[in-house]
Amino acid sequence: MSIFTGKRLDPEIFQIDAERMRRGWYSDEYFSNTVRILQTLAEEGYTFQGETNLNSFDPRTVKNGDLVVEMQFFTRRKPFSLVAGVDEALAILKYCAGYFADDDTFVNTADQLEVEAVHDGTFVSYEGNNLRVEPVLKVRGRYRDFACLETPMLGVLTEATRVATNVYEVLSAAGGKDVLFFPARFAHYKLQALHGYAYSLAVQAYNAQYGTNSQLIVSTDDQGGWWGGKGGGTIAHASIACFLGDAAETMLQFCRIMPVSIPRIALVDFHNDCVRDSLRVMTRLFTEYWQYYSQGDMDEAAKYKLAAVRLDTSGNMRDRSVPPLGKKELDCGVNPRLVWIVREAIDKAYENWSIPEEAREVARDWCREVKIVATGGFDAARIREFEELKVPVDIYGVGSALLENSRANGTNNDYTADIVRIQIDGKWYPLAKVGRGAATNPNLQPVDLLQL
């Protein structure tokens, strides 16, 4: 099933290194060797001299150097994948399919390829049978014109699809709650745009599937570069250090200086005492909030509306507010008990404030509207546990788990490309390694590479 059927991404956005891509710089060397052999055979006018069990045509007439093939690309992740990277794979074909002439000029032959592809954001299933796959891309044409592109094409499909599917599974575990995309520090910076795009596809796919309204929240501008998003965030532990460890003063100055469009999310684990720091931040901010609110200056008051507190306690530490039970998984890190303790403290914070009676109801609502963001070591399995226990987390921040290449449900995330048919005298004949064969996918659509 395909979620997105709109216009594909502009190929220019990928900034393909076409010159080196065409020369096999990014290709496994055996593909470059194959191209060299086939091109030499074509120049020599070589025809097949070996043995084959194909007897529907005269093999001695086959010009191997100019053989026209059908190649299909598919993923083997069980039980499904959310496909991404197709548009970049098409861009590689558009700019890099072809050959180098005798004078070393590149002759682009993209217009001679017949291509079918699904859209990014398409779901495909895989049950572990290589004879029953759902291709995401099919290319028909002279093999030597695109042979050396297999490696980079598989790479972009694998990387983007893995991240998109990981994100989708995390969203499923979270029941559609907002998931902050926090893996930028765990991968090379040049991958941020690709990863952020894959994340955006997953969020849109989940919303379309379940009618939810999960937000797209990335942490760097480059993560939103392909789809128009902007990086968001509030403060880091380092910023609290710049204010001598005073989280409340840090947030007060953040609220005073930063645009109100940026949510006020306080990081409250700097001293390993989330309740204390949460209450100190809330007290300072509400004091400012009420001052402007009571004067009717709602624009200025909005600057001091605390959106959330973020719990980021290290997995090997027990927050001071959590009574010890003697088990690391129950005591340490951002665990369910810590979240419940912080939630209760936030909801009741106003009860201990010295405020006018007319401020009491406003303060109650102000406190109860403060959300909890949980970060630090979260993945789909851990989020699922929290949700099953109905832990009052409003937003999850997930980092390295969204990039993981771990085997899921007994399978892997790899893409494979196979030649499955060859064309002889205008007719197609099946030809594939044992265990593979030509497959179909109703979501495949014809693609005119020159019109991208």
C-alpha positions in Angstrom: 0.0 0.0 0.0 1.3 3.5 -0.8 0.7 6.5 1.5 2.2 9.1 -0.8 1.3 9.5 -4.5 2.4 13.1 -5.0 5.3 14.6 -6.8 8.8 13.1 -6.2 11.6 15.0 -4.7 13.6 17.2 -7.1 16.8 15.2 -8.1 18.9 18.3 -7.6 18.2 18.2 -3.8 20.4 15.1 -3.4 23.5 16.8 -4.8 24.6 13.6 -6.5 28.4 13.4 -7.0 27.8 12.4 -10.6 31.3 12.6 -11.9 32.7 10.1 -9.5 29.5 8.0 -9.3 29.8 7.4 -13.1 33.3 6.2 -12.8 32.5 3.7 -10.1 34.0 5.6 -7.2 31.2 4.5 -4.9 30.7 1.0 -6.4 31.9 -2.4 -5.3 34.8 -3.1 -7.6 33.3 -6.2 -9.0 30.6 -4.1 -10.7 33.3 -1.8 -12.2 35.1 -5.0 -13.4 31.8 -6.2 -15.0 31.3 -2.9 -16.8 34.8 -3.0 -18.2 34.4 -6.5 -19.4 31.0 -5.9 -21.1 32.2 -2.7 -22.7 35.2 -4.5 -24.1 33.1 -7.3 -25.4 30.8 -4.8 -27.1 33.7 -3.1 -28.8 35.0 -6.5 -30.0 31.5 -7.5 -31.3 31.8 -10.7 -29.2 28.9 -13.2 -29.2 28.3 -15.9 -26.6 30.7 -18.8 -26.8 29.8 -20.7 -23.6 27.1 -23.2 -22.5 23.6 -22.5 -21.3 20.4 -24.4 -20.7 18.4 -21.6 -22.3 17.1 -23.1 -25.6 14.3 -20.7 -26.6 16.7 -18.8 -28.9 20.1 -19.3 -30.5 22.6 -18.3 -27.7 25.4 -17.9 -30.3 23.7 -14.7 -31.5 23.7 -13.0 -28.1 25.9 -10.0 -27.9 26.7 -10.2 -24.1 28.3 -6.7 -24.0 25.0 -5.2 -25.0 22.7 -7.5 -23.1 19.4 -5.9 -22.1 18.1 -7.0 -18.7 15.4 -6.5 -16.1 16.7 -5.8 -12.6 14.5 -5.6 -9.6 15.3 -4.1 -6.1 13.6 -5.4 -3.0 14.0 -5.4 0.8 14.1 -8.4 3.1 13.0 -6.9 6.5 10.3 -8.9 8.2 7.4 -8.5 8.3 7.3 -5.2 6.5 9.2 -2.1 5.5 8.3 1.5 5.0 10.1 2.3 1.8 12.4 5.4 1.5 15.3 6.3 -0.7 13.6 5.6 -4.0 13.7 9.2 -5.2 17.4 9.4 -4.5 18.0 6.0 -6.3 16.1 7.5 -9.3 18.3 10.6 -9.2 21.4 8.4 -9.4 19.9 6.7 -12.5 19.0 10.0 -14.1 22.4 11.5 -13.8 24.7 8.5 -13.9 23.3 5.8 -16.2 25.5 5.6 -19.4 29.0 5.0 -20.5 32.3 6.8 -21.3 33.1 7.1 -25.0 36.6 6.7 -26.5 37.3 10.4 -25.9 36.4 9.9 -22.2 33.2 12.0 -22.5 30.2 10.6 -20.7 27.2 9.5 -22.8 24.1 9.6 -20.6 21.6 6.8 -21.6 18.9 7.4 -18.9 16.5 8.1 -21.7 17.0 4.5 -22.9 16.0 2.9 -19.6 12.5 1.7 -18.8 11.9 2.3 -15.1 9.1 1.5 -12.6 9.2 2.5 -9.0 7.0 2.9 -5.9 6.8 6.2 -4.1 8.8 6.9 -1.0 6.4 6.1 1.9 5.1 2.9 0.4 4.7 -0.2 2.6 6.0 -3.5 1.4 5.8 -6.9 3.1 8.3 -9.7 3.2 7.7 -13.1 4.7 11.1 -14.6 4.0 10.5 -16.2 0.7 12.7 -14.7 -2.0 10.3 -15.9 -4.7 7.5 -13.8 -3.3 8.8 -10.3 -2.9 7.4 -6.9 -3.6 10.0 -5.0 -5.7 10.2 -1.3 -5.0 12.1 -0.5 -8.2 12.6 -2.2 -11.6 15.1 -1.1 -14.2 15.1 -2.5 -17.8 17.9 -1.6 -20.2 21.4 -2.4 -21.3 23.1 -3.7 -18.2 26.5 -2.2 -18.6 24.9 1.3 -18.6 23.8 1.0 -14.9 25.7 -1.9 -13.5 28.1 0.2 -11.4 25.1 2.1 -9.9 23.8 -1.0 -8.0 26.0 -0.4 -4.9 25.0 3.3 -4.2 21.4 2.6 -5.1 21.1 -0.3 -2.7 22.9 1.9 -0.1 20.5 4.8 -0.2 17.5 2.4 -0.2 18.8 0.4 2.7 19.8 3.4 4.9 16.6 5.4 4.3 14.2 2.5 4.6 15.8 1.2 7.8 15.4 4.5 9.5 11.9 5.1 8.2 10.8 1.7 9.4 12.5 2.0 12.7 10.7 5.4 13.3 7.4 3.9 12.3 7.8 1.1 14.8 8.6 3.5 17.5 5.6 5.6 16.7 3.5 2.4 16.8 4.8 1.6 20.2 4.1 5.1 21.4 0.6 5.1 20.1 1.1 8.1 18.0 2.5 10.3 20.7 5.1 12.8 19.4 8.6 11.4 18.9 11.5 13.8 18.9 14.1 12.8 16.3 17.4 12.9 18.3 19.9 10.7 16.4 22.0 13.5 14.8 25.0 12.9 17.1 25.1 9.2 16.3 25.8 9.4 12.6 28.0 11.3 10.1 26.6 14.8 9.7 26.2 14.2 5.9 23.5 11.7 6.7 21.3 14.1 8.6 19.1 15.2 5.6 18.5 11.6 4.5 17.7 10.5 8.1 15.4 13.4 8.7 13.6 12.8 5.4 13.1 9.1 6.4 11.7 10.2 9.7 9.3 12.6 8.1 7.9 9.8 5.9 7.4 7.6 8.9 5.5 10.3 10.8 3.3 11.1 7.8 2.7 7.4 7.1 1.6 6.7 10.7 -0.7 9.7 10.8 -2.3 8.7 7.5 -2.7 5.1 8.7 -4.2 5.9 12.1 -5.7 9.4 11.7 -3.3 10.8 14.4 -1.6 14.1 14.4 1.9 13.4 15.5 4.2 16.3 14.9 7.4 16.4 12.9 10.1 17.5 15.4 13.7 17.3 14.3 16.8 18.7 16.1 18.8 20.1 13.2 18.0 22.2 10.2 19.6 19.7 7.9 17.3 17.0 9.1 14.4 19.0 7.7 16.3 20.2 4.6 14.6 18.0 2.1 11.0 18.6 3.3 11.1 22.2 4.6 11.5 21.5 8.3 13.5 23.4 10.8 15.5 22.1 13.8 13.9 22.7 17.2 15.1 22.4 20.8 15.5 24.4 24.0 18.5 23.9 26.2 21.4 21.4 26.8 23.1 20.3 29.9 26.0 22.5 28.8 23.8 25.6 28.9 22.8 24.9 32.5 26.6 24.7 33.3 27.0 28.1 31.7 24.5 29.3 34.4 26.5 27.7 37.2 24.2 24.8 37.5 21.0 26.8 38.0 18.4 25.2 35.7 15.7 27.8 36.8 17.8 30.8 35.9 18.8 29.1 32.6 15.1 28.7 31.6 14.2 32.2 32.8 16.7 33.7 30.5 15.8 31.4 27.7 12.1 32.5 28.0 13.1 36.1 28.2 15.3 36.1 25.1 14.1 33.4 22.7 11.0 33.7 20.4 7.7 32.5 22.0 7.3 30.2 19.0 10.0 27.9 20.5 8.4 25.6 23.2 9.7 26.1 26.7 11.0 22.7 27.6 13.1 22.5 30.8 15.9 19.9 31.2 15.7 19.0 34.8 18.1 16.1 35.5 21.4 18.2 35.8 21.6 17.6 39.6 20.0 14.1 39.4 17.0 15.5 41.2 14.2 15.9 38.7 11.5 16.9 41.2 13.6 19.6 42.8 14.7 21.2 39.5 11.2 20.9 38.0 9.7 22.7 41.0 12.4 25.4 41.0 11.9 26.1 37.3 8.1 26.1 37.6 8.2 28.5 40.5 10.5 31.0 38.8 8.6 30.9 35.5 5.1 31.1 37.0 6.1 34.1 39.0 6.9 35.9 35.8 3.9 34.5 34.0 1.5 35.8 36.7 3.1 39.2 36.8 2.2 39.8 33.1 -1.0 37.8 33.2 -2.4 39.9 36.0 -1.6 43.0 34.0 -3.4 41.7 31.0 -0.2 41.4 28.9 -0.8 38.0 27.5 1.8 38.3 24.8 4.5 38.8 27.4 3.0 36.2 29.7 3.2 33.6 26.9 6.9 33.8 27.1 6.8 32.1 30.5 4.4 29.3 29.8 6.3 26.1 30.5 5.5 23.5 27.8 7.3 20.6 29.4 10.0 19.2 31.5 12.5 16.8 30.0 13.8 13.8 32.0 17.1 12.5 30.8 18.5 10.7 33.8 21.5 8.5 33.0 20.7 4.7 32.9 23.3 4.0 35.6 22.0 6.6 38.0 19.1 6.7 40.4 17.3 10.0 40.7 17.2 11.3 44.3 13.4 11.3 44.3 13.2 7.6 43.5 13.3 5.3 46.6 15.7 2.4 46.0 14.3 -1.1 45.4 17.7 -2.7 44.7 17.1 -3.4 41.0 18.8 -1.3 38.4 15.9 -1.6 35.9 13.5 -0.3 38.6 15.7 2.3 40.2 17.9 3.8 37.5 17.5 6.0 34.4 14.2 7.4 33.3 12.0 4.7 34.7 8.2 4.6 35.2 8.4 5.3 38.9 10.4 8.5 38.3 7.9 9.7 35.7 4.9 9.1 38.1 6.8 10.9 40.9 7.5 13.9 38.7 4.0 14.0 37.3 2.5 14.2 40.8 5.0 16.9 41.9 4.2 19.0 38.8 0.4 18.7 39.2 0.6 19.8 42.9 3.4 22.4 42.6 1.0 25.4 42.9 -0.3 24.2 46.2 2.9 25.3 48.0 3.2 28.7 46.2 2.6 32.0 48.0 0.3 33.5 45.4 -2.9 35.6 45.6 -6.1 33.6 45.8 -7.2 34.8 42.4 -4.0 33.2 40.9 -4.8 29.8 42.4 -6.9 28.4 39.5 -4.7 29.9 36.9 -1.7 28.3 38.6 -3.4 25.0 38.8 -4.1 24.9 35.1 -0.6 26.2 34.3 0.9 23.3 36.2 -1.3 20.6 34.9 -0.7 21.6 31.3 3.1 21.0 31.7 4.0 17.9 29.8 6.7 15.3 30.4 9.3 14.5 27.8 11.2 11.3 28.4 14.6 10.8 26.7 17.7 8.6 27.2 18.0 5.0 25.9 14.4 4.7 24.5 13.6 2.3 21.7 10.3 0.7 20.5 10.4 -2.1 23.1 11.0 0.2 26.1 8.3 2.7 24.9 5.9 -0.2 24.5 6.5 -1.2 28.1 5.8 2.4 29.3 2.6 2.6 27.2 1.4 -0.7 28.5 1.9 0.6 32.1 0.2 3.9 31.1 3.2 5.8 32.3 2.3 9.5 31.9 4.9 10.4 29.3 3.6 12.9 26.7 6.5 12.9 24.3 9.4 10.5 23.7 12.8 11.6 22.5 14.6 8.8 20.6 18.2 8.8 19.3 20.4 5.9 18.3 17.6 3.3 18.3 16.2 5.0 15.2 19.4 4.2 13.3 20.0 0.7 14.5 20.7 -2.0 12.0 19.8 -4.8 14.4 17.9 -7.7 12.9 14.2 -7.4 13.4 12.0 -10.4 13.9 14.7 -12.8 12.6 15.5 -10.9 9.4 17.7 -8.0 8.3 17.2 -4.6 6.7 19.2 -5.2 3.6 18.1 -4.5 0.0 18.9 -6.9 -2.8 19.0 -6.3 -6.6 18.8 -9.2 -9.0 18.7 -9.6 -12.8 15.5 -11.6 -13.2 14.9 -11.5 -17.0 16.9 -10.9 -20.2 15.7 -9.5 -23.5 16.6 -11.4 -26.8 15.4 -10.1 -30.1 12.7 -8.0 -28.4 11.4 -10.9 -26.3 11.8 -11.3 -22.5 13.1 -14.6 -21.0 13.3 -15.5 -17.3 16.9 -15.7 -16.0 17.8 -15.4 -12.3 19.9 -17.0 -9.7 18.3 -20.0 -8.0 15.7 -18.9 -5.5 14.9 -15.6 -7.2 12.5 -14.7 -9.9 10.6 -11.8 -11.5 8.0 -10.4 -9.1 5.3 -7.8 -9.2 4.1 -5.0 -7.0 0.8 -3.1 -7.8 2.3 0.1 -6.4 5.0 0.2 -9.1 4.5 3.2 -11.4 6.3 4.1 -14.7 9.0 6.8 -14.2 10.3 9.0 -16.9 13.8 9.8 -15.6 14.1 12.8 -17.9 11.0 14.4 -16.5 12.1 14.2 -12.9 
